[in-house]
Amino acid sequence: MVGGIKFYALTFLMCENIKKVNVEANKKYFIFAKILKINNMKKLIFLSLLSTQILVGFGQTIIQGMINSNVTLTRNESPYWVVGDLVVFPNWKLTIEPGVELRFEDNVKLQIRGTLDAIGTETEPIFFISKTGNDIDSWLGIEIMNTLGGNATFNYCIFSHAFTAISEQCCGGGKVVVTNSRFTFNRLALGGYSGNAALVENCYFSDNWACIGNADKMINNCVFENNIFGLWDTERVSVSNSTFTNHSQVALYGGRGTLTNCVVNENNIGIRSNLGGFSIDDCDISNNQIGLELNAYYYDGGSWYVAPVNNSTICNNILYNVKNNCICDVDLYNVCWCNDDSTTVENLIYDAYNDLYVGFVNYTLFSEDCSQIIFRTHKAEGYTEYLSIDNLTNNETDIFPNPAHSSLFIRSSEQINNIKIYDHTGKIVFDQYGFDNDLIELNVSEFSAGLYIVRLVDNRNKTEFKKVLIVK
């Protein structure tokens, strides 16, 4: 007996090759490196291969400790029960075969200071899951130590019930790639940052508290649904060709990133801007409670910045299409609202007309199909600019005289069902349905002098816009 440990155990630890030992009920042990006290002196015993504890029995393999060699976790020895922290040291690689399951005890993590290759297949994914699976943050997750050159590749992997399923520790060296993977019931699916954008592609996120956090992610062709937050307090995150549905708080909360060709539908809040917000292009933001909340970023030079929104539709959101929370005016001239009723569009915009302490939202009013421009607002300057109306109408309908004084006549080859007239501010001053005559006479004697836009909808539901000048 030496320091409370039998000498044959010490001899076993010194063996160069790790050997499986049968203990009780066909259990097999790999004994991990320990600091042993011998004659009141400490000696650190290193194993030449895998310095970790592994117990195989009852259909599972128990592991924990240090990995300081190239190690492969095999399908034949799966599932693996991770009972304590498992650490891959610098310059070594942990390879996980398709079909392997790693089941983590509560408050346990896998830390990568070297390399992790977890390459599953569509039919045999790799599982990183909780041993109990009861809580949204049962185990701690996989920590990629970029400061030590840690890097990881995940393909066809499944992550659940982790505090942070995959996190990166800034900054330096390593690279993280996550493809074709699934994240469910995690507090945070992907967090941290490294300075290098982690690629996240063809992944599915559901029932997480939040999916993407912090910074430096490049997300493509992913599905986010039924989470509390999709993106949470992010920056330097780009998202393309992805969908966000049914988030109980916010689908995308962040800024200093890009959002391209995405669908953001049926969430509580579609997008909440931070740090100036996302640069948005070619997106559909519809049927949320609030579509887009704007916030500005103030630079030291004394200017406010709000990220642009271009070539997008923000339609049919219930409370507001857009809510301006910043003090500065915002121009949304390249957004279609799927509605050409200026009153409806204005009522779904929250700006200085609702709150004196925020700025105006200037916008373009398009036709319902987004193909025709009606006008552009300049609220702070107090006027509305009519654009390209003459180029967007045809000659099927005649309006005369133009300029008009007291009466305005409309002749059409089709029955006119609805006529709306907008004044120079974009306000609807005339709105009437049901006209049976081929020649319609409107009394405009009470109209103020100025430029007006006449919107005509016929029985084929075809819309035309005409520019009319009223004189006195």
C-alpha positions in Angstrom: 0.0 0.0 0.0 1.5 3.4 -1.1 -0.3 6.6 0.0 -3.6 4.7 0.3 -3.4 3.2 -3.2 -2.2 -0.3 -3.9 1.1 -0.6 -5.8 -0.4 -2.7 -8.6 -2.8 0.2 -9.4 0.2 2.5 -9.8 1.9 -0.1 -12.0 -1.3 -0.3 -14.2 -1.3 3.5 -14.6 2.3 3.4 -15.9 1.5 1.0 -18.7 2.2 2.5 -22.1 -0.8 0.8 -23.7 -4.2 1.2 -22.2 -5.7 -2.2 -21.5 -9.3 -3.2 -20.8 -9.8 -4.9 -17.4 -12.8 -6.9 -16.4 -14.2 -5.8 -13.1 -17.4 -7.2 -11.7 -20.4 -7.6 -14.1 -18.1 -7.5 -17.2 -17.2 -3.8 -16.6 -14.1 -2.5 -18.4 -12.0 0.4 -17.0 -9.6 2.9 -18.5 -8.1 4.6 -15.4 -7.5 8.4 -15.8 -4.3 10.2 -14.8 -4.3 11.3 -11.1 -2.0 13.1 -8.8 -0.8 10.5 -6.3 0.7 11.2 -2.9 3.8 9.0 -2.3 5.8 9.7 0.8 4.2 13.1 1.0 5.4 14.0 -2.5 3.2 14.6 -5.6 3.9 12.7 -8.8 1.8 13.3 -11.9 1.2 10.1 -13.9 0.7 10.6 -17.6 -0.7 8.0 -19.9 0.7 7.9 -23.4 -2.6 7.5 -25.1 -6.0 8.5 -23.6 -5.8 10.0 -20.2 -9.5 9.6 -19.4 -11.7 7.3 -17.5 -13.9 4.9 -19.5 -16.3 2.3 -18.1 -18.0 -0.1 -20.5 -20.9 -2.0 -19.1 -24.7 -2.3 -19.1 -24.7 -1.2 -22.8 -22.9 2.1 -22.4 -19.4 3.5 -22.1 -18.6 5.9 -19.3 -16.0 8.6 -20.0 -14.5 11.7 -18.5 -11.2 13.5 -18.1 -8.3 14.4 -20.5 -7.8 13.5 -24.1 -4.1 14.0 -25.0 -3.9 11.8 -28.1 -5.8 11.3 -31.3 -9.0 9.4 -30.2 -12.0 8.0 -32.0 -15.4 7.3 -30.3 -16.8 4.4 -32.2 -20.4 3.4 -33.1 -19.7 -0.1 -31.5 -18.9 1.4 -28.1 -21.9 3.9 -28.2 -23.7 5.3 -26.2 -21.1 7.2 -24.2 -22.1 8.4 -20.8 -20.0 11.6 -20.0 -20.0 11.7 -16.2 -17.4 14.5 -15.8 -15.8 17.2 -17.9 -14.1 15.9 -21.0 -11.2 18.0 -22.4 -9.4 17.6 -25.8 -6.0 19.1 -25.3 -4.2 21.3 -27.9 -2.7 19.5 -31.0 -4.9 16.4 -30.5 -8.1 15.4 -32.3 -11.3 13.8 -31.1 -13.2 12.0 -34.0 -16.8 10.9 -33.5 -18.2 8.3 -35.8 -21.7 8.4 -37.4 -24.4 7.0 -35.1 -22.6 7.7 -31.8 -24.5 9.1 -28.8 -22.9 11.2 -26.1 -25.1 11.5 -23.1 -23.9 14.1 -20.6 -24.5 14.2 -16.9 -25.9 17.5 -15.4 -23.4 20.4 -15.3 -20.8 18.6 -17.5 -19.2 19.9 -20.6 -17.0 18.9 -23.5 -14.1 21.4 -24.0 -12.1 21.5 -27.2 -8.6 22.9 -27.1 -7.6 20.9 -30.1 -9.8 19.6 -32.9 -13.2 17.9 -32.9 -14.6 16.2 -36.0 -18.2 15.1 -35.5 -19.3 14.0 -39.0 -22.5 12.1 -38.9 -24.8 11.2 -41.9 -28.4 11.8 -42.7 -29.3 8.2 -41.6 -26.8 8.0 -38.7 -26.6 11.4 -37.0 -24.4 12.1 -33.9 -26.2 12.9 -30.7 -25.0 15.4 -28.0 -27.8 15.0 -25.4 -28.5 15.1 -21.7 -28.4 11.9 -19.7 -31.6 12.9 -18.0 -33.2 15.2 -20.7 -35.4 16.9 -18.2 -34.3 20.6 -18.2 -33.5 23.0 -21.0 -30.0 23.5 -19.6 -29.1 20.2 -18.0 -25.6 19.9 -19.3 -23.2 22.7 -20.1 -22.5 22.1 -23.8 -19.5 22.1 -26.1 -16.9 24.8 -25.5 -14.5 25.6 -28.4 -11.4 27.3 -27.0 -10.3 29.5 -30.0 -7.7 31.1 -27.8 -5.9 27.7 -27.8 -6.5 27.0 -31.4 -9.6 25.0 -30.8 -11.7 24.2 -33.8 -14.7 22.0 -34.6 -16.7 20.6 -37.5 -20.2 19.3 -37.0 -22.3 17.6 -39.7 -25.6 15.8 -39.1 -25.5 16.3 -35.4 -28.4 16.6 -32.9 -28.1 18.8 -29.8 -30.6 19.1 -26.9 -31.0 20.2 -23.3 -27.7 22.1 -23.1 -27.0 25.4 -21.4 -25.1 26.5 -24.6 -24.9 23.6 -27.1 -21.9 25.1 -28.9 -20.0 28.1 -27.6 -16.8 29.8 -28.8 -14.2 31.5 -26.6 -12.6 34.5 -28.2 -10.3 35.1 -29.9 -8.0 33.5 -32.4 -7.0 30.5 -34.4 -9.9 28.1 -34.6 -12.8 27.7 -36.9 -16.3 26.3 -36.3 -18.6 24.8 -39.0 -22.1 23.4 -38.3 -24.1 21.9 -41.1 -27.2 19.8 -41.5 -27.8 19.8 -37.7 -30.7 20.1 -35.3 -30.9 22.1 -32.0 -33.9 21.6 -29.7 -34.6 22.4 -26.0 -31.4 24.3 -25.4 -31.1 27.5 -23.4 -28.8 28.8 -26.2 -28.0 26.8 -29.3 -24.9 28.7 -30.6 -23.1 31.4 -28.6 -19.8 33.2 -28.0 -17.6 34.5 -30.8 -14.1 34.0 -32.1 -13.4 36.9 -34.6 -13.9 34.4 -37.4 -17.5 33.9 -38.6 -18.7 30.4 -37.9 -20.6 28.8 -40.7 -24.1 27.5 -39.8 -25.9 26.0 -42.8 -29.0 23.8 -43.4 -29.8 23.6 -39.7 -33.0 23.4 -37.8 -33.8 25.2 -34.5 -36.9 24.6 -32.4 -38.0 24.9 -28.8 -34.9 26.7 -27.6 -34.8 29.7 -25.3 -32.6 31.4 -27.9 -30.9 30.0 -31.0 -28.0 32.3 -32.0 -26.3 34.7 -29.6 -23.3 37.0 -29.4 -21.4 37.5 -32.7 -19.5 36.2 -35.7 -21.9 33.8 -37.4 -22.8 33.2 -41.0 -26.2 31.6 -41.2 -27.6 30.2 -44.5 -30.6 28.2 -45.4 -31.8 27.5 -41.8 -35.2 27.1 -40.2 -36.1 28.7 -36.9 -39.5 28.0 -35.4 -41.2 27.8 -32.0 -38.4 29.4 -30.0 -38.5 32.3 -27.5 -35.8 34.2 -29.4 -34.3 33.3 -32.7 -31.3 35.6 -32.7 -30.7 37.2 -29.3 -28.5 40.3 -28.9 -26.3 39.6 -31.8 -23.8 41.6 -33.9 -21.7 40.7 -36.9 -24.2 38.0 -37.8 -25.3 37.5 -41.4 -28.5 35.5 -42.3 -29.6 34.5 -45.7 -32.3 32.2 -47.3 -33.8 31.4 -43.8 -37.2 31.4 -42.2 -38.3 32.6 -38.8 -41.7 31.6 -37.5 -43.7 31.6 -34.2 -41.2 33.1 -31.8 -42.9 34.1 -28.6 -40.6 37.1 -27.9 -38.4 38.2 -30.9 -37.4 36.4 -34.0 -34.3 38.5 -34.7 -32.9 40.8 -32.1 -29.5 42.4 -33.0 -27.6 44.7 -35.3 -24.4 45.3 -37.3 -25.4 42.3 -39.5 -27.2 41.5 -42.7 -30.6 39.8 -43.4 -31.0 38.7 -47.1 -33.8 36.8 -48.8 -35.5 35.7 -45.5 -39.0 35.2 -44.4 -40.0 36.5 -40.9 -43.7 35.5 -40.3 -46.1 35.0 -37.5 -43.8 36.0 -34.6 -44.5 38.3 -31.6 -41.9 40.8 -32.8 -40.3 40.0 -36.2 -37.1 42.1 -36.0 -35.9 44.3 -33.1 -33.0 46.4 -34.0 -29.9 47.0 -31.9 -26.7 48.9 -32.7 -28.5 50.4 -35.8 -30.1 47.1 -36.8 -29.7 44.6 -39.6 -29.2 45.7 -43.2 -32.3 44.1 -44.7 -32.7 43.2 -48.4 -35.3 41.2 -50.3 -37.1 39.9 -47.2 -40.8 39.3 -46.3 -41.7 40.5 -42.8 -45.4 39.8 -42.4 -48.2 38.7 -40.1 -46.3 39.4 -36.9 -47.6 41.4 -34.0 -44.9 44.0 -34.8 -43.0 43.6 -38.0 -39.9 45.8 -37.5 -38.7 47.8 -34.5 -36.1 50.4 -35.4 -33.3 51.7 -33.2 -30.4 54.0 -34.1 -26.7 53.8 -33.3 -25.0 57.0 -32.3 -21.4 57.3 -33.5 -18.8 59.4 -31.6 -18.7 61.8 -34.6 -22.2 62.9 -33.7 -24.3 61.1 -36.3 -27.1 58.6 -36.0 -27.1 55.4 -38.0 -30.1 53.2 -38.9 -29.4 50.2 -41.2 -31.2 50.4 -44.6 -34.2 48.3 -45.6 -34.4 47.6 -49.3 -36.5 45.6 -51.8 -38.6 44.1 -49.0 -42.3 43.7 -48.1 -43.5 44.6 -44.5 -47.2 43.6 -44.7 -50.2 42.7 -42.6 -48.5 43.0 -39.2 -51.2 43.3 -36.5 -50.1 46.2 -34.2 -47.5 47.9 -36.3 -45.6 47.2 -39.5 -42.9 49.4 -38.3 -42.2 50.9 -34.8 -39.6 53.7 -34.7 -37.9 53.7 -31.2 -35.1 56.1 -32.2 -35.0 59.9 -32.0 -34.0 60.3 -35.7 -36.1 60.2 -38.9 -35.9 57.0 -40.9 -36.4 56.6 -44.6 -38.1 53.4 -45.8 -38.5 54.3 -49.4 -37.8 50.7 -50.8 -40.4 48.9 -48.7 -43.8 47.8 -50.0 -46.7 47.5 -47.5 -49.1 45.3 -49.7 -51.7 48.0 -49.3 -52.3 51.2 -51.2 -54.6 52.8 -48.7 -52.5 55.5 -47.2 -54.6 55.7 -44.0 -54.1 52.0 -43.3 -50.4 52.2 -44.0 -50.0 55.2 -41.8 -51.9 53.7 -38.9 -49.5 50.7 -39.0 -46.5 53.0 -38.6 -45.4 54.1 -35.1 -43.4 57.3 -35.3 -43.4 61.0 -34.2 -47.2 61.2 -34.9 -47.6 58.7 -32.0 -44.7 59.8 -29.8 -43.0 63.2 -29.8 -39.8 61.7 -28.6 -39.1 59.6 -31.7 -38.5 60.5 -35.3 -40.7 60.2 -38.4 -40.8 57.2 -40.7 -40.8 58.4 -44.3 -42.0 55.8 -46.8 -43.2 55.2 -50.4 -46.8 54.2 -50.9 -46.9 51.4 -53.6 -49.9 49.7 -55.2 -51.1 46.5 -53.5 -49.0 44.3 -55.9 -45.9 46.5 -55.2 -45.5 47.2 -58.9 -46.5 50.9 -59.0 -45.4 53.9 -57.0 -48.1 56.3 -55.8 -46.2 58.8 -53.7 -43.2 59.3 -51.3 -43.6 61.1 -48.0 -41.3 63.8 -46.5 -43.0 64.2 -43.2 -40.5 66.6 -41.5 -40.7 68.9 -44.5 -44.5 68.6 -44.6 -45.0 67.5 -48.2 -45.6 64.4 -50.3 -43.8 63.7 -53.5 -45.6 62.0 -56.4 -43.3 59.9 -58.5 -43.5 58.4 -62.0 -47.3 58.2 -62.0 -47.5 59.1 -65.8 -45.2 56.2 -66.6 -47.2 53.7 -64.6 -50.7 54.2 -66.1 -52.2 53.4 -69.5 -54.8 55.0 -71.8 -57.7 52.6 -71.1 -59.3 55.3 -68.9 -59.8 59.0 -69.6 -60.0 61.7 -67.0 -61.0 65.2 -68.1 -60.8 68.1 -67.9 -57.2 68.2 -66.5 -56.7 70.7 -64.9 -60.2 70.6 -63.4 -62.2 73.3 -61.6 -65.5 72.0 -60.3 -66.3 68.8 -62.1 -64.0 65.8 -63.0 -65.2 63.3 -65.6 -64.0 59.7 -65.8 -64.7 57.5 -68.9 -63.7 53.9 -68.9 -64.3 50.8 -71.2 -64.6 48.7 -68.0 -67.0 49.2 -65.1 -65.3 51.2 -62.3 -65.8 49.6 -58.8 -63.8 51.9 -56.6 -62.3 55.4 -56.8 -59.9 56.9 -54.3 -58.4 60.3 -54.5 -55.2 61.3 -52.5 -54.2 64.9 -51.8 -50.6 66.2 -51.8 -50.0 64.9 -48.2 -51.1 61.4 -49.1 -54.4 61.7 -47.3 -57.4 60.1 -48.9 -60.0 62.8 -49.6 -62.4 60.8 -51.7 -63.3 57.1 -51.4 -66.4 55.6 -53.1 -67.5 52.2 -54.4 -70.1 51.2 -57.0 -70.3 53.1 -60.3 -72.6 51.8 -63.0 -72.1 54.5 -65.7 -69.5 54.5 -68.4 -69.1 58.2 -67.8 -68.7 59.2 -64.2 -68.9 62.8 -62.9 -67.2 63.8 -59.6 -67.8 67.1 -57.8 -64.3 68.5 -56.9 -65.4 72.1 -56.3 -64.7 71.8 -52.5 -61.1 70.4 -53.2 -58.2 72.8 -52.5 -56.1 73.8 -55.4 -53.2 71.4 -56.0 -52.0 68.1 -57.3 -54.1 64.9 -56.7 -53.7 61.2 -57.5 -56.8 59.3 -58.6 -56.8 55.6 -58.0 -59.3 53.5 -60.1 -60.2 49.8 -59.6 -62.3 48.2 -62.3 -64.5 45.0 -62.2 -61.4 43.0 -63.3 -59.7 44.2 -60.1 -57.2 46.1 -62.3 -55.8 49.3 -60.8 -54.8 52.5 -62.5 -53.4 55.7 -61.2 -54.0 59.1 -62.7 -52.5 62.5 -61.9 -55.0 65.4 -61.7 -54.5 69.1 -61.1 -57.3 71.1 -59.4 -57.3 74.8 -60.0 -59.4 77.7 -58.6 
